[in-house]
Amino acid sequence: MDMREFSGGGFVKVDDVKEGPIKEQIDAVKLGKWDKPNLVFESGNLLSVNATNNLILMRAYGRNSDDWVGKEVELYLGKIEFQGIPREAVLVRPISPPIKKPKKPPAQKPDFDDEIPI
């Protein structure tokens, strides 16, 4: 039985990363309070996903949070602007390589060999 669910892991806070970054592996993404997603890490720790971290993770691992599971990230002390005021925040830095985005097929050239009747 996986006992992590009984340990009640806490949310990673600014004070937790003031001494240096923390490496974590994403175990799940679940909807938390106020309809915001939470990253659930293998350690049992949680991180509420703000807009900044959401953009970082989507750029690296895609729009579907299922693709984030198993990825290793670094949590570090950074700054974000909230209501026009710069504030300290826990930010996410992807460690696992980004997913490869599918290549767009080359555009087909239009066929302009149609005859124009005179």
Secondary structure, DSSP 8 states (H G I E B T S, - for coil): --GGGGT---B--HHHHTTS-EEEEEEEEEE-GGG-EEEEETTS-EEE--HHHHHHHHHHH-S-GGGGTT-EEEEEEEEEEETTEEEEEEEEEE-S----------------------
